[in-house]
Amino acid sequence: MKYISQLDYPHIPYPTRVKDPEFAPNGKPTTAKSSGCGLCSACMAIDILTDTTLEVEESVRMSMECGANHSTGTDMNIFGPALAERFGIEYSKTDDKNELIAHLRDGGVAIMHAGIPVGKEISLFASTTGHYVLLVSTDGKDICILDPSYSLEKYNHPARIGRINIANAPYLYCDIDTVDSETKPQRVKYHLFKRIKK
């Protein structure tokens, strides 16, 4: 299983569809580093589920071709189906925690849309706006997570210390209820991907 960090890709432009398509709201050009959490999560998912590789550069091209490069990141509602069609895997989505658990236990993976819970200034995974992370597996209690923006500095923030196990980073472990509470309000929580059983 290959870990891919979006922090390694400041040199790859990822124009997103904001008022000026070349710039994010902060006035800086958007790149795979600043806006590619969904793309990097997708690359890791493909590495786990198939015998092929999706490079970050190709993921950027795919997102732009299918029009998933929305706001300052990726619309997984558009990119997920395109990804599934391209690589011959199944795609679905859910907000149900129990469906997520069953899916992970059946060998699937999920891209979670994290956000900042109501009443908090920072979330476990997202610092400002939404953020995608890849959910890899579960034992029914904890979930194994790959965060494409993982850094020791990020998880040493006082609001995060003690809430997630980083001993085996970049493989992070967190209890299911906490993970579920960190999804972005009013957005699809979990984008599910798995091999097609023949």
VMD Tcl script that draws the C-alpha trace (Angstrom):
set ca {
  {0.00 0.00 0.00}
  {1.59 3.24 -1.15}
  {1.19 6.47 0.82}
  {0.92 9.64 -1.27}
  {1.34 13.07 0.29}
  {-0.16 16.08 -1.43}
  {2.56 18.13 0.29}
  {5.05 16.68 -2.19}
  {3.33 18.27 -5.20}
  {3.59 22.09 -5.03}
  {4.94 22.00 -8.60}
  {1.81 20.45 -10.15}
  {-0.82 23.09 -11.07}
  {-4.40 22.16 -10.29}
  {-6.62 25.00 -11.54}
  {-9.95 24.89 -9.77}
  {-13.23 26.44 -10.82}
  {-13.45 29.61 -8.76}
  {-14.28 33.12 -10.05}
  {-10.81 33.35 -11.54}
  {-10.07 29.72 -12.54}
  {-6.33 30.20 -12.15}
  {-6.47 31.28 -8.52}
  {-7.86 30.15 -5.21}
  {-9.71 32.62 -2.94}
  {-6.46 33.42 -1.11}
  {-4.99 34.78 -4.35}
  {-2.42 32.01 -4.78}
  {-2.42 29.56 -7.70}
  {-3.98 26.26 -6.72}
  {-1.76 23.20 -6.93}
  {-1.95 19.53 -6.06}
  {-0.32 20.51 -2.76}
  {-2.96 23.09 -1.83}
  {-6.04 21.43 -3.33}
  {-5.20 17.83 -4.19}
  {-6.30 15.90 -1.10}
  {-9.10 14.19 -3.03}
  {-6.81 13.40 -5.93}
  {-4.11 11.89 -3.71}
  {-6.72 9.89 -1.78}
  {-7.99 8.56 -5.11}
  {-4.46 7.58 -6.20}
  {-4.00 5.60 -2.99}
  {-7.40 3.93 -3.41}
  {-6.49 2.78 -6.91}
  {-3.16 1.42 -5.65}
  {-4.99 -0.65 -3.02}
  {-7.84 -1.92 -5.20}
  {-6.21 -2.57 -8.57}
  {-2.99 -3.79 -10.12}
  {-2.45 -0.43 -11.80}
  {-1.12 2.93 -10.67}
  {-2.75 6.35 -10.90}
  {-0.14 9.09 -10.77}
  {-1.03 12.48 -9.29}
  {-0.46 14.23 -12.63}
  {-2.94 11.91 -14.35}
  {-5.41 12.34 -11.51}
  {-5.28 16.11 -12.08}
  {-5.95 15.62 -15.81}
  {-8.86 13.28 -15.12}
  {-10.45 15.71 -12.66}
  {-10.22 18.60 -15.08}
  {-11.53 16.54 -18.00}
  {-14.65 15.43 -16.12}
  {-15.22 18.86 -14.52}
  {-14.63 17.74 -10.93}
  {-12.15 20.56 -10.20}
  {-14.67 22.61 -8.22}
  {-14.13 25.37 -5.66}
  {-10.66 24.92 -4.16}
  {-10.56 21.16 -4.54}
  {-12.34 18.18 -6.06}
  {-16.02 17.29 -6.26}
  {-15.92 13.59 -5.44}
  {-19.55 13.21 -6.54}
  {-18.24 13.80 -10.08}
  {-14.74 12.38 -9.77}
  {-15.75 9.16 -7.98}
  {-17.88 7.75 -10.83}
  {-15.26 8.79 -13.42}
  {-12.59 7.01 -11.39}
  {-14.70 3.85 -11.10}
  {-15.40 3.76 -14.83}
  {-11.76 4.30 -15.76}
  {-10.41 1.57 -13.48}
  {-13.27 -0.94 -13.52}
  {-14.19 -0.73 -9.84}
  {-17.48 -0.13 -8.01}
  {-18.47 3.29 -6.66}
  {-21.26 4.26 -4.30}
  {-21.75 6.75 -1.50}
  {-23.31 6.77 1.91}
  {-23.81 8.77 5.09}
  {-24.43 5.61 7.12}
  {-21.64 4.68 9.54}
  {-22.71 1.03 9.68}
  {-22.71 0.76 5.89}
  {-19.19 2.21 5.91}
  {-18.03 -0.38 8.45}
  {-19.50 -3.26 6.42}
  {-17.90 -1.88 3.26}
  {-14.43 -1.64 4.82}
  {-14.74 -5.12 6.30}
  {-15.65 -6.43 2.85}
  {-12.35 -5.18 1.42}
  {-13.44 -1.78 0.12}
  {-11.96 1.62 0.86}
  {-13.66 4.97 1.35}
  {-12.76 8.58 0.70}
  {-14.20 10.63 3.55}
  {-15.08 14.30 3.26}
  {-13.90 15.82 6.53}
  {-14.89 19.24 7.74}
  {-15.00 21.41 10.83}
  {-17.78 20.26 13.17}
  {-20.24 22.88 14.37}
  {-18.88 24.81 17.33}
  {-15.22 23.96 16.68}
  {-12.47 26.14 15.19}
  {-10.47 23.21 13.87}
  {-11.23 19.59 13.13}
  {-9.22 16.43 13.53}
  {-8.43 16.33 9.80}
  {-9.34 19.69 8.25}
  {-7.74 22.97 9.26}
  {-9.80 25.47 7.29}
  {-12.25 24.17 4.67}
  {-13.12 20.62 3.67}
  {-10.51 17.90 3.39}
  {-10.49 14.35 1.98}
  {-8.83 11.41 3.70}
  {-8.75 7.74 2.73}
  {-10.30 5.19 5.08}
  {-8.47 1.91 4.55}
  {-9.80 -0.68 7.00}
  {-11.49 -1.27 10.33}
  {-11.55 -3.82 13.12}
  {-15.05 -2.68 14.05}
  {-13.74 -0.28 16.68}
  {-11.03 1.83 15.05}
  {-10.49 2.93 11.47}
  {-7.13 2.99 9.70}
  {-6.77 6.32 7.88}
  {-4.34 7.72 5.33}
  {-4.35 11.53 5.44}
  {-2.73 12.97 2.29}
  {-1.71 16.05 4.28}
  {-0.21 14.17 7.21}
  {2.65 15.85 9.04}
  {3.88 15.57 12.60}
  {3.30 19.30 12.99}
  {-0.34 18.96 11.91}
  {-1.12 16.23 14.43}
  {0.85 17.87 17.23}
  {-1.68 20.71 17.23}
  {-3.23 20.99 20.74}
  {-6.73 20.36 19.32}
  {-5.58 17.02 17.86}
  {-3.15 15.58 20.42}
  {-4.54 12.45 22.06}
  {-7.51 12.16 19.71}
  {-5.81 10.00 17.11}
  {-3.09 7.35 17.23}
  {-0.15 8.43 15.08}
  {2.35 5.83 16.36}
  {2.35 4.06 12.98}
  {2.12 7.18 10.81}
  {1.28 7.74 8.04}
  {-1.21 4.99 9.02}
  {-3.41 6.74 11.55}
  {-5.94 5.05 13.84}
  {-9.05 6.61 15.32}
  {-12.29 5.28 16.79}
  {-15.22 5.06 14.42}
  {-17.53 7.47 16.26}
  {-14.87 10.19 16.30}
  {-14.19 9.72 12.59}
  {-17.91 9.90 11.81}
  {-18.30 13.11 13.83}
  {-15.56 14.78 11.76}
  {-17.38 14.55 8.42}
  {-18.31 17.78 6.71}
  {-21.86 18.92 7.55}
  {-24.41 18.82 4.70}
  {-22.03 16.95 2.36}
  {-21.78 13.29 1.38}
  {-19.77 11.67 4.16}
  {-18.29 8.61 2.49}
  {-17.43 7.83 -1.12}
  {-17.10 4.05 -1.34}
  {-14.86 2.14 -3.75}
  {-14.29 -1.61 -4.08}
  {-13.28 -4.31 -6.52}
  {-15.99 -5.78 -8.70}
  {-16.60 -9.39 -7.66}
  {-16.84 -11.72 -10.63}
}
mol new
graphics top color blue
foreach p $ca { graphics top sphere $p radius 0.5 }
foreach p [lrange $ca 0 end-1] q [lrange $ca 1 end] { graphics top cylinder $p $q radius 0.2 }
display resetview
